[in-house]
């Protein structure tokens, strides 16, 4: 994928603050269905961690999210 995600959102008139931005971007063909699913998983991990307390913070899930994000960045920049 060439160009930044921000550029892709602008090109397709998609608000980066919109709840369904990844689904909308996938429909344009700019990202694959698998990448859309990875973004969704990252969002779910983020939401779980943000709403966690110190006692139930899931460091393993955080590590999974970091690995997933690094792989996704590699795909998008590759």
HTML snippet that shows the backbone in 3Dmol.js (N, CA, C, O; Angstrom):
<script src="https://3Dmol.org/build/3Dmol-min.js"></script>
<div id="view" style="width:600px;height:400px;position:relative"></div>
<script>
const pdb = `
ATOM      1  N   UNK A   1       0.851  -1.182   0.000  1.00  0.00           N
ATOM      2  CA  UNK A   1       0.000   0.000   0.000  1.00  0.00           C
ATOM      3  C   UNK A   1       0.886   1.230   0.000  1.00  0.00           C
ATOM      4  O   UNK A   1       1.699   1.409   0.906  1.00  0.00           O
ATOM      5  N   UNK A   2       0.743   2.054  -0.972  1.00  0.00           N
ATOM      6  CA  UNK A   2       1.507   3.289  -1.074  1.00  0.00           C
ATOM      7  C   UNK A   2       0.728   4.433  -0.442  1.00  0.00           C
ATOM      8  O   UNK A   2      -0.498   4.500  -0.537  1.00  0.00           O
ATOM      9  N   UNK A   3       1.471   5.339   0.212  1.00  0.00           N
ATOM     10  CA  UNK A   3       0.829   6.485   0.840  1.00  0.00           C
ATOM     11  C   UNK A   3       0.394   6.161   2.256  1.00  0.00           C
ATOM     12  O   UNK A   3       0.190   5.001   2.616  1.00  0.00           O
ATOM     13  N   UNK A   4       0.258   7.200   3.040  1.00  0.00           N
ATOM     14  CA  UNK A   4      -0.132   7.014   4.434  1.00  0.00           C
ATOM     15  C   UNK A   4      -1.617   6.681   4.549  1.00  0.00           C
ATOM     16  O   UNK A   4      -2.401   6.933   3.634  1.00  0.00           O
ATOM     17  N   UNK A   5      -1.979   6.117   5.676  1.00  0.00           N
ATOM     18  CA  UNK A   5      -3.394   5.836   5.928  1.00  0.00           C
ATOM     19  C   UNK A   5      -4.198   7.130   5.936  1.00  0.00           C
ATOM     20  O   UNK A   5      -5.327   7.177   5.447  1.00  0.00           O
ATOM     21  N   UNK A   6      -3.612   8.158   6.486  1.00  0.00           N
ATOM     22  CA  UNK A   6      -4.292   9.459   6.525  1.00  0.00           C
ATOM     23  C   UNK A   6      -4.620   9.926   5.109  1.00  0.00           C
ATOM     24  O   UNK A   6      -5.711  10.434   4.851  1.00  0.00           O
ATOM     25  N   UNK A   7      -3.673   9.752   4.202  1.00  0.00           N
ATOM     26  CA  UNK A   7      -3.888  10.131   2.809  1.00  0.00           C
ATOM     27  C   UNK A   7      -4.996   9.300   2.192  1.00  0.00           C
ATOM     28  O   UNK A   7      -5.842   9.825   1.468  1.00  0.00           O
ATOM     29  N   UNK A   8      -4.996   7.997   2.477  1.00  0.00           N
ATOM     30  CA  UNK A   8      -6.025   7.114   1.928  1.00  0.00           C
ATOM     31  C   UNK A   8      -7.411   7.505   2.433  1.00  0.00           C
ATOM     32  O   UNK A   8      -8.376   7.500   1.670  1.00  0.00           O
ATOM     33  N   UNK A   9      -7.510   7.843   3.719  1.00  0.00           N
ATOM     34  CA  UNK A   9      -8.797   8.290   4.256  1.00  0.00           C
ATOM     35  C   UNK A   9      -9.272   9.536   3.513  1.00  0.00           C
ATOM     36  O   UNK A   9     -10.437   9.631   3.129  1.00  0.00           O
ATOM     37  N   UNK A  10      -8.361  10.494   3.314  1.00  0.00           N
ATOM     38  CA  UNK A  10      -8.725  11.738   2.629  1.00  0.00           C
ATOM     39  C   UNK A  10      -9.128  11.477   1.181  1.00  0.00           C
ATOM     40  O   UNK A  10     -10.103  12.049   0.694  1.00  0.00           O
ATOM     41  N   UNK A  11      -8.376  10.608   0.488  1.00  0.00           N
ATOM     42  CA  UNK A  11      -8.676  10.315  -0.914  1.00  0.00           C
ATOM     43  C   UNK A  11     -10.080   9.737  -1.087  1.00  0.00           C
ATOM     44  O   UNK A  11     -10.740   9.981  -2.097  1.00  0.00           O
ATOM     45  N   UNK A  12     -10.527   8.976  -0.101  1.00  0.00           N
ATOM     46  CA  UNK A  12     -11.826   8.320  -0.196  1.00  0.00           C
ATOM     47  C   UNK A  12     -12.893   9.006   0.656  1.00  0.00           C
ATOM     48  O   UNK A  12     -13.978   8.464   0.867  1.00  0.00           O
ATOM     49  N   UNK A  13     -12.563  10.230   1.150  1.00  0.00           N
ATOM     50  CA  UNK A  13     -13.501  11.024   1.936  1.00  0.00           C
ATOM     51  C   UNK A  13     -14.042  10.245   3.144  1.00  0.00           C
ATOM     52  O   UNK A  13     -15.242  10.242   3.416  1.00  0.00           O
ATOM     53  N   UNK A  14     -13.117   9.586   3.859  1.00  0.00           N
ATOM     54  CA  UNK A  14     -13.463   8.827   5.053  1.00  0.00           C
ATOM     55  C   UNK A  14     -12.918   9.583   6.258  1.00  0.00           C
ATOM     56  O   UNK A  14     -11.734   9.919   6.296  1.00  0.00           O
ATOM     57  N   UNK A  15     -13.757   9.848   7.224  1.00  0.00           N
ATOM     58  CA  UNK A  15     -13.318  10.523   8.438  1.00  0.00           C
ATOM     59  C   UNK A  15     -12.489   9.560   9.286  1.00  0.00           C
ATOM     60  O   UNK A  15     -12.944   8.464   9.613  1.00  0.00           O
ATOM     61  N   UNK A  16     -11.267   9.973   9.640  1.00  0.00           N
ATOM     62  CA  UNK A  16     -10.394   9.136  10.462  1.00  0.00           C
ATOM     63  C   UNK A  16     -10.976   8.927  11.861  1.00  0.00           C
ATOM     64  O   UNK A  16     -10.560   8.009  12.568  1.00  0.00           O
ATOM     65  N   UNK A  17     -11.914   9.751  12.261  1.00  0.00           N
ATOM     66  CA  UNK A  17     -12.551   9.603  13.561  1.00  0.00           C
ATOM     67  C   UNK A  17     -13.796   8.742  13.520  1.00  0.00           C
ATOM     68  O   UNK A  17     -14.410   8.481  14.555  1.00  0.00           O
ATOM     69  N   UNK A  18     -14.168   8.303  12.342  1.00  0.00           N
ATOM     70  CA  UNK A  18     -15.395   7.519  12.162  1.00  0.00           C
ATOM     71  C   UNK A  18     -15.224   6.104  12.707  1.00  0.00           C
ATOM     72  O   UNK A  18     -14.169   5.495  12.537  1.00  0.00           O
ATOM     73  N   UNK A  19     -16.240   5.592  13.349  1.00  0.00           N
ATOM     74  CA  UNK A  19     -16.204   4.263  13.958  1.00  0.00           C
ATOM     75  C   UNK A  19     -15.917   3.167  12.943  1.00  0.00           C
ATOM     76  O   UNK A  19     -15.208   2.209  13.254  1.00  0.00           O
ATOM     77  N   UNK A  20     -16.450   3.291  11.745  1.00  0.00           N
ATOM     78  CA  UNK A  20     -16.320   2.229  10.744  1.00  0.00           C
ATOM     79  C   UNK A  20     -15.279   2.552   9.674  1.00  0.00           C
ATOM     80  O   UNK A  20     -15.392   2.092   8.538  1.00  0.00           O
ATOM     81  N   UNK A  21     -14.269   3.338  10.035  1.00  0.00           N
ATOM     82  CA  UNK A  21     -13.275   3.769   9.046  1.00  0.00           C
ATOM     83  C   UNK A  21     -12.525   2.612   8.411  1.00  0.00           C
ATOM     84  O   UNK A  21     -12.240   2.660   7.214  1.00  0.00           O
ATOM     85  N   UNK A  22     -12.194   1.573   9.170  1.00  0.00           N
ATOM     86  CA  UNK A  22     -11.432   0.443   8.605  1.00  0.00           C
ATOM     87  C   UNK A  22     -12.298  -0.349   7.645  1.00  0.00           C
ATOM     88  O   UNK A  22     -11.819  -0.788   6.599  1.00  0.00           O
ATOM     89  N   UNK A  23     -13.553  -0.537   7.980  1.00  0.00           N
ATOM     90  CA  UNK A  23     -14.462  -1.243   7.085  1.00  0.00           C
ATOM     91  C   UNK A  23     -14.638  -0.441   5.791  1.00  0.00           C
ATOM     92  O   UNK A  23     -14.644  -1.009   4.699  1.00  0.00           O
ATOM     93  N   UNK A  24     -14.780   0.855   5.920  1.00  0.00           N
ATOM     94  CA  UNK A  24     -14.932   1.695   4.733  1.00  0.00           C
ATOM     95  C   UNK A  24     -13.674   1.649   3.871  1.00  0.00           C
ATOM     96  O   UNK A  24     -13.770   1.591   2.645  1.00  0.00           O
ATOM     97  N   UNK A  25     -12.497   1.673   4.493  1.00  0.00           N
ATOM     98  CA  UNK A  25     -11.246   1.629   3.743  1.00  0.00           C
ATOM     99  C   UNK A  25     -11.069   0.275   3.065  1.00  0.00           C
ATOM    100  O   UNK A  25     -10.545   0.208   1.953  1.00  0.00           O
ATOM    101  N   UNK A  26     -11.494  -0.795   3.712  1.00  0.00           N
ATOM    102  CA  UNK A  26     -11.415  -2.126   3.104  1.00  0.00           C
ATOM    103  C   UNK A  26     -12.295  -2.192   1.863  1.00  0.00           C
ATOM    104  O   UNK A  26     -11.911  -2.793   0.860  1.00  0.00           O
ATOM    105  N   UNK A  27     -13.455  -1.588   1.924  1.00  0.00           N
ATOM    106  CA  UNK A  27     -14.373  -1.598   0.775  1.00  0.00           C
ATOM    107  C   UNK A  27     -13.800  -0.874  -0.430  1.00  0.00           C
ATOM    108  O   UNK A  27     -14.209  -1.143  -1.559  1.00  0.00           O
ATOM    109  N   UNK A  28     -12.859   0.041  -0.215  1.00  0.00           N
ATOM    110  CA  UNK A  28     -12.224   0.746  -1.329  1.00  0.00           C
ATOM    111  C   UNK A  28     -11.123  -0.094  -1.966  1.00  0.00           C
ATOM    112  O   UNK A  28     -10.659   0.220  -3.062  1.00  0.00           O
ATOM    113  N   UNK A  29     -10.703  -1.158  -1.285  1.00  0.00           N
ATOM    114  CA  UNK A  29      -9.608  -1.984  -1.782  1.00  0.00           C
ATOM    115  C   UNK A  29      -8.238  -1.531  -1.320  1.00  0.00           C
ATOM    116  O   UNK A  29      -7.225  -2.108  -1.716  1.00  0.00           O
ATOM    117  N   UNK A  30      -8.197  -0.507  -0.491  1.00  0.00           N
ATOM    118  CA  UNK A  30      -6.912   0.016  -0.009  1.00  0.00           C
ATOM    119  C   UNK A  30      -6.268  -0.908   1.025  1.00  0.00           C
ATOM    120  O   UNK A  30      -5.043  -0.958   1.137  1.00  0.00           O
ATOM    121  N   UNK A  31      -7.092  -1.637   1.780  1.00  0.00           N
ATOM    122  CA  UNK A  31      -6.571  -2.655   2.698  1.00  0.00           C
ATOM    123  C   UNK A  31      -7.348  -3.943   2.428  1.00  0.00           C
ATOM    124  O   UNK A  31      -8.468  -3.920   1.920  1.00  0.00           O
ATOM    125  N   UNK A  32      -6.727  -5.057   2.778  1.00  0.00           N
ATOM    126  CA  UNK A  32      -7.368  -6.355   2.563  1.00  0.00           C
ATOM    127  C   UNK A  32      -8.334  -6.667   3.699  1.00  0.00           C
ATOM    128  O   UNK A  32      -8.340  -5.999   4.733  1.00  0.00           O
ATOM    129  N   UNK A  33      -9.149  -7.697   3.483  1.00  0.00           N
ATOM    130  CA  UNK A  33     -10.066  -8.148   4.528  1.00  0.00           C
ATOM    131  C   UNK A  33      -9.270  -8.602   5.758  1.00  0.00           C
ATOM    132  O   UNK A  33      -9.672  -8.342   6.893  1.00  0.00           O
ATOM    133  N   UNK A  34      -8.149  -9.275   5.527  1.00  0.00           N
ATOM    134  CA  UNK A  34      -7.310  -9.738   6.638  1.00  0.00           C
ATOM    135  C   UNK A  34      -6.757  -8.554   7.435  1.00  0.00           C
ATOM    136  O   UNK A  34      -6.705  -8.597   8.664  1.00  0.00           O
ATOM    137  N   UNK A  35      -6.348  -7.508   6.737  1.00  0.00           N
ATOM    138  CA  UNK A  35      -5.854  -6.316   7.431  1.00  0.00           C
ATOM    139  C   UNK A  35      -6.984  -5.636   8.202  1.00  0.00           C
ATOM    140  O   UNK A  35      -6.775  -5.151   9.315  1.00  0.00           O
ATOM    141  N   UNK A  36      -8.164  -5.601   7.621  1.00  0.00           N
ATOM    142  CA  UNK A  36      -9.330  -5.061   8.322  1.00  0.00           C
ATOM    143  C   UNK A  36      -9.557  -5.836   9.616  1.00  0.00           C
ATOM    144  O   UNK A  36      -9.801  -5.238  10.664  1.00  0.00           O
ATOM    145  N   UNK A  37      -9.476  -7.163   9.546  1.00  0.00           N
ATOM    146  CA  UNK A  37      -9.656  -7.986  10.745  1.00  0.00           C
ATOM    147  C   UNK A  37      -8.559  -7.722  11.772  1.00  0.00           C
ATOM    148  O   UNK A  37      -8.825  -7.733  12.974  1.00  0.00           O
ATOM    149  N   UNK A  38      -7.321  -7.483  11.308  1.00  0.00           N
ATOM    150  CA  UNK A  38      -6.234  -7.178  12.229  1.00  0.00           C
ATOM    151  C   UNK A  38      -6.466  -5.835  12.927  1.00  0.00           C
ATOM    152  O   UNK A  38      -6.234  -5.713  14.129  1.00  0.00           O
ATOM    153  N   UNK A  39      -6.921  -4.834  12.180  1.00  0.00           N
ATOM    154  CA  UNK A  39      -7.251  -3.548  12.799  1.00  0.00           C
ATOM    155  C   UNK A  39      -8.365  -3.719  13.838  1.00  0.00           C
ATOM    156  O   UNK A  39      -8.323  -3.110  14.907  1.00  0.00           O
ATOM    157  N   UNK A  40      -9.346  -4.539  13.519  1.00  0.00           N
ATOM    158  CA  UNK A  40     -10.447  -4.788  14.448  1.00  0.00           C
ATOM    159  C   UNK A  40      -9.933  -5.448  15.717  1.00  0.00           C
ATOM    160  O   UNK A  40     -10.327  -5.071  16.821  1.00  0.00           O
ATOM    161  N   UNK A  41      -9.054  -6.434  15.564  1.00  0.00           N
ATOM    162  CA  UNK A  41      -8.486  -7.114  16.734  1.00  0.00           C
ATOM    163  C   UNK A  41      -7.669  -6.132  17.579  1.00  0.00           C
ATOM    164  O   UNK A  41      -7.743  -6.156  18.807  1.00  0.00           O
ATOM    165  N   UNK A  42      -6.897  -5.275  16.925  1.00  0.00           N
ATOM    166  CA  UNK A  42      -6.135  -4.271  17.666  1.00  0.00           C
ATOM    167  C   UNK A  42      -7.049  -3.326  18.439  1.00  0.00           C
ATOM    168  O   UNK A  42      -6.757  -2.961  19.577  1.00  0.00           O
ATOM    169  N   UNK A  43      -8.146  -2.935  17.818  1.00  0.00           N
ATOM    170  CA  UNK A  43      -9.110  -2.055  18.501  1.00  0.00           C
ATOM    171  C   UNK A  43      -9.690  -2.742  19.726  1.00  0.00           C
ATOM    172  O   UNK A  43      -9.843  -2.127  20.782  1.00  0.00           O
ATOM    173  N   UNK A  44     -10.010  -4.017  19.579  1.00  0.00           N
ATOM    174  CA  UNK A  44     -10.573  -4.769  20.707  1.00  0.00           C
ATOM    175  C   UNK A  44      -9.558  -4.900  21.838  1.00  0.00           C
ATOM    176  O   UNK A  44      -9.906  -4.756  23.009  1.00  0.00           O
ATOM    177  N   UNK A  45      -8.298  -5.174  21.486  1.00  0.00           N
ATOM    178  CA  UNK A  45      -7.238  -5.261  22.502  1.00  0.00           C
ATOM    179  C   UNK A  45      -7.089  -3.911  23.194  1.00  0.00           C
ATOM    180  O   UNK A  45      -7.003  -3.846  24.420  1.00  0.00           O
ATOM    181  N   UNK A  46      -7.059  -2.853  22.426  1.00  0.00           N
ATOM    182  CA  UNK A  46      -6.922  -1.512  22.990  1.00  0.00           C
ATOM    183  C   UNK A  46      -8.064  -1.198  23.946  1.00  0.00           C
ATOM    184  O   UNK A  46      -7.838  -0.718  25.056  1.00  0.00           O
ATOM    185  N   UNK A  47      -9.286  -1.468  23.514  1.00  0.00           N
ATOM    186  CA  UNK A  47     -10.438  -1.179  24.359  1.00  0.00           C
ATOM    187  C   UNK A  47     -10.397  -1.972  25.655  1.00  0.00           C
ATOM    188  O   UNK A  47     -10.718  -1.440  26.718  1.00  0.00           O
ATOM    189  N   UNK A  48     -10.009  -3.225  25.580  1.00  0.00           N
ATOM    190  CA  UNK A  48      -9.926  -4.053  26.790  1.00  0.00           C
ATOM    191  C   UNK A  48      -8.866  -3.511  27.737  1.00  0.00           C
ATOM    192  O   UNK A  48      -9.098  -3.415  28.942  1.00  0.00           O
ATOM    193  N   UNK A  49      -7.703  -3.157  27.198  1.00  0.00           N
ATOM    194  CA  UNK A  49      -6.613  -2.688  28.043  1.00  0.00           C
ATOM    195  C   UNK A  49      -6.924  -1.323  28.660  1.00  0.00           C
ATOM    196  O   UNK A  49      -6.610  -1.086  29.826  1.00  0.00           O
ATOM    197  N   UNK A  50      -7.530  -0.440  27.897  1.00  0.00           N
ATOM    198  CA  UNK A  50      -7.846   0.901  28.397  1.00  0.00           C
ATOM    199  C   UNK A  50      -8.828   0.829  29.559  1.00  0.00           C
ATOM    200  O   UNK A  50      -8.773   1.649  30.476  1.00  0.00           O
ATOM    201  N   UNK A  51      -9.715  -0.141  29.519  1.00  0.00           N
ATOM    202  CA  UNK A  51     -10.731  -0.253  30.562  1.00  0.00           C
ATOM    203  C   UNK A  51     -10.341  -1.242  31.655  1.00  0.00           C
ATOM    204  O   UNK A  51     -11.168  -1.621  32.484  1.00  0.00           O
ATOM    205  N   UNK A  52      -9.072  -1.658  31.648  1.00  0.00           N
ATOM    206  CA  UNK A  52      -8.583  -2.577  32.678  1.00  0.00           C
ATOM    207  C   UNK A  52      -8.091  -1.800  33.891  1.00  0.00           C
ATOM    208  O   UNK A  52      -7.756  -0.619  33.807  1.00  0.00           O
ATOM    209  N   UNK A  53      -8.058  -2.488  34.998  1.00  0.00           N
ATOM    210  CA  UNK A  53      -7.439  -1.931  36.199  1.00  0.00           C
ATOM    211  C   UNK A  53      -6.054  -2.557  36.339  1.00  0.00           C
ATOM    212  O   UNK A  53      -5.705  -3.480  35.603  1.00  0.00           O
ATOM    213  N   UNK A  54      -5.283  -2.060  37.270  1.00  0.00           N
ATOM    214  CA  UNK A  54      -3.955  -2.614  37.499  1.00  0.00           C
ATOM    215  C   UNK A  54      -4.033  -4.106  37.809  1.00  0.00           C
ATOM    216  O   UNK A  54      -3.160  -4.874  37.406  1.00  0.00           O
ATOM    217  N   UNK A  55      -5.070  -4.510  38.518  1.00  0.00           N
ATOM    218  CA  UNK A  55      -5.205  -5.901  38.922  1.00  0.00           C
ATOM    219  C   UNK A  55      -5.530  -6.834  37.754  1.00  0.00           C
ATOM    220  O   UNK A  55      -5.134  -7.999  37.781  1.00  0.00           O
ATOM    221  N   UNK A  56      -6.238  -6.353  36.735  1.00  0.00           N
ATOM    222  CA  UNK A  56      -6.612  -7.254  35.640  1.00  0.00           C
ATOM    223  C   UNK A  56      -6.011  -6.856  34.291  1.00  0.00           C
ATOM    224  O   UNK A  56      -6.503  -7.266  33.240  1.00  0.00           O
ATOM    225  N   UNK A  57      -4.946  -6.054  34.331  1.00  0.00           N
ATOM    226  CA  UNK A  57      -4.262  -5.681  33.100  1.00  0.00           C
ATOM    227  C   UNK A  57      -3.613  -6.926  32.514  1.00  0.00           C
ATOM    228  O   UNK A  57      -2.947  -7.676  33.228  1.00  0.00           O
ATOM    229  N   UNK A  58      -3.805  -7.150  31.219  1.00  0.00           N
ATOM    230  CA  UNK A  58      -3.346  -8.371  30.566  1.00  0.00           C
ATOM    231  C   UNK A  58      -2.090  -8.076  29.742  1.00  0.00           C
ATOM    232  O   UNK A  58      -2.177  -7.630  28.598  1.00  0.00           O
ATOM    233  N   UNK A  59      -0.926  -8.330  30.337  1.00  0.00           N
ATOM    234  CA  UNK A  59       0.337  -8.046  29.665  1.00  0.00           C
ATOM    235  C   UNK A  59       0.557  -8.957  28.455  1.00  0.00           C
ATOM    236  O   UNK A  59       1.178  -8.545  27.475  1.00  0.00           O
ATOM    237  N   UNK A  60       0.062 -10.167  28.518  1.00  0.00           N
ATOM    238  CA  UNK A  60       0.177 -11.088  27.388  1.00  0.00           C
ATOM    239  C   UNK A  60      -0.625 -10.560  26.190  1.00  0.00           C
ATOM    240  O   UNK A  60      -0.168 -10.611  25.048  1.00  0.00           O
ATOM    241  N   UNK A  61      -1.815 -10.058  26.474  1.00  0.00           N
ATOM    242  CA  UNK A  61      -2.638  -9.484  25.417  1.00  0.00           C
ATOM    243  C   UNK A  61      -1.960  -8.244  24.828  1.00  0.00           C
ATOM    244  O   UNK A  61      -2.016  -8.018  23.619  1.00  0.00           O
ATOM    245  N   UNK A  62      -1.325  -7.451  25.675  1.00  0.00           N
ATOM    246  CA  UNK A  62      -0.594  -6.279  25.213  1.00  0.00           C
ATOM    247  C   UNK A  62       0.539  -6.691  24.273  1.00  0.00           C
ATOM    248  O   UNK A  62       0.728  -6.077  23.223  1.00  0.00           O
ATOM    249  N   UNK A  63       1.288  -7.722  24.642  1.00  0.00           N
ATOM    250  CA  UNK A  63       2.364  -8.229  23.789  1.00  0.00           C
ATOM    251  C   UNK A  63       1.819  -8.719  22.451  1.00  0.00           C
ATOM    252  O   UNK A  63       2.428  -8.484  21.406  1.00  0.00           O
ATOM    253  N   UNK A  64       0.684  -9.391  22.480  1.00  0.00           N
ATOM    254  CA  UNK A  64       0.041  -9.849  21.245  1.00  0.00           C
ATOM    255  C   UNK A  64      -0.309  -8.657  20.362  1.00  0.00           C
ATOM    256  O   UNK A  64      -0.096  -8.688  19.150  1.00  0.00           O
ATOM    257  N   UNK A  65      -0.839  -7.624  20.968  1.00  0.00           N
ATOM    258  CA  UNK A  65      -1.198  -6.420  20.224  1.00  0.00           C
ATOM    259  C   UNK A  65       0.008  -5.745  19.592  1.00  0.00           C
ATOM    260  O   UNK A  65      -0.060  -5.277  18.456  1.00  0.00           O
ATOM    261  N   UNK A  66       1.102  -5.697  20.324  1.00  0.00           N
ATOM    262  CA  UNK A  66       2.330  -5.080  19.792  1.00  0.00           C
ATOM    263  C   UNK A  66       2.839  -5.882  18.597  1.00  0.00           C
ATOM    264  O   UNK A  66       3.195  -5.304  17.570  1.00  0.00           O
ATOM    265  N   UNK A  67       2.878  -7.211  18.724  1.00  0.00           N
ATOM    266  CA  UNK A  67       3.331  -8.056  17.612  1.00  0.00           C
ATOM    267  C   UNK A  67       2.420  -7.886  16.398  1.00  0.00           C
ATOM    268  O   UNK A  67       2.896  -7.784  15.268  1.00  0.00           O
ATOM    269  N   UNK A  68       1.119  -7.857  16.635  1.00  0.00           N
ATOM    270  CA  UNK A  68       0.148  -7.695  15.558  1.00  0.00           C
ATOM    271  C   UNK A  68       0.329  -6.338  14.875  1.00  0.00           C
ATOM    272  O   UNK A  68       0.306  -6.249  13.648  1.00  0.00           O
ATOM    273  N   UNK A  69       0.507  -5.299  15.663  1.00  0.00           N
ATOM    274  CA  UNK A  69       0.685  -3.951  15.106  1.00  0.00           C
ATOM    275  C   UNK A  69       1.979  -3.860  14.293  1.00  0.00           C
ATOM    276  O   UNK A  69       1.996  -3.251  13.223  1.00  0.00           O
ATOM    277  N   UNK A  70       3.052  -4.459  14.791  1.00  0.00           N
ATOM    278  CA  UNK A  70       4.310  -4.429  14.057  1.00  0.00           C
ATOM    279  C   UNK A  70       4.192  -5.160  12.722  1.00  0.00           C
ATOM    280  O   UNK A  70       4.706  -4.688  11.708  1.00  0.00           O
ATOM    281  N   UNK A  71       3.524  -6.299  12.718  1.00  0.00           N
ATOM    282  CA  UNK A  71       3.327  -7.055  11.478  1.00  0.00           C
ATOM    283  C   UNK A  71       2.457  -6.258  10.502  1.00  0.00           C
ATOM    284  O   UNK A  71       2.740  -6.217   9.305  1.00  0.00           O
ATOM    285  N   UNK A  72       1.415  -5.637  11.010  1.00  0.00           N
ATOM    286  CA  UNK A  72       0.515  -4.859  10.168  1.00  0.00           C
ATOM    287  C   UNK A  72       1.238  -3.653   9.562  1.00  0.00           C
ATOM    288  O   UNK A  72       1.055  -3.344   8.384  1.00  0.00           O
ATOM    289  N   UNK A  73       2.045  -2.986  10.355  1.00  0.00           N
ATOM    290  CA  UNK A  73       2.822  -1.845   9.852  1.00  0.00           C
ATOM    291  C   UNK A  73       3.760  -2.310   8.742  1.00  0.00           C
ATOM    292  O   UNK A  73       3.900  -1.641   7.719  1.00  0.00           O
ATOM    293  N   UNK A  74       4.395  -3.453   8.948  1.00  0.00           N
ATOM    294  CA  UNK A  74       5.273  -4.001   7.919  1.00  0.00           C
ATOM    295  C   UNK A  74       4.544  -4.274   6.620  1.00  0.00           C
ATOM    296  O   UNK A  74       5.059  -3.982   5.541  1.00  0.00           O
ATOM    297  N   UNK A  75       3.346  -4.835   6.717  1.00  0.00           N
ATOM    298  CA  UNK A  75       2.537  -5.107   5.524  1.00  0.00           C
ATOM    299  C   UNK A  75       2.154  -3.817   4.808  1.00  0.00           C
ATOM    300  O   UNK A  75       2.263  -3.717   3.586  1.00  0.00           O
ATOM    301  N   UNK A  76       1.711  -2.847   5.570  1.00  0.00           N
ATOM    302  CA  UNK A  76       1.223  -1.603   4.974  1.00  0.00           C
ATOM    303  C   UNK A  76       2.358  -0.774   4.370  1.00  0.00           C
ATOM    304  O   UNK A  76       2.149  -0.045   3.401  1.00  0.00           O
ATOM    305  N   UNK A  77       3.545  -0.885   4.937  1.00  0.00           N
ATOM    306  CA  UNK A  77       4.691  -0.125   4.424  1.00  0.00           C
ATOM    307  C   UNK A  77       5.468  -0.903   3.369  1.00  0.00           C
ATOM    308  O   UNK A  77       6.328  -0.343   2.690  1.00  0.00           O
ATOM    309  N   UNK A  78       5.163  -2.209   3.229  1.00  0.00           N
ATOM    310  CA  UNK A  78       5.913  -3.068   2.307  1.00  0.00           C
ATOM    311  C   UNK A  78       5.490  -2.955   0.948  1.00  0.00           C
ATOM    312  O   UNK A  78       6.039  -3.624   0.073  1.00  0.00           O
TER     313      UNK A  78
END
`;
const viewer = $3Dmol.createViewer("view");
viewer.addModel(pdb, "pdb");
viewer.setStyle({}, {cartoon: {color: "spectrum"}});
viewer.zoomTo();
viewer.render();
</script>
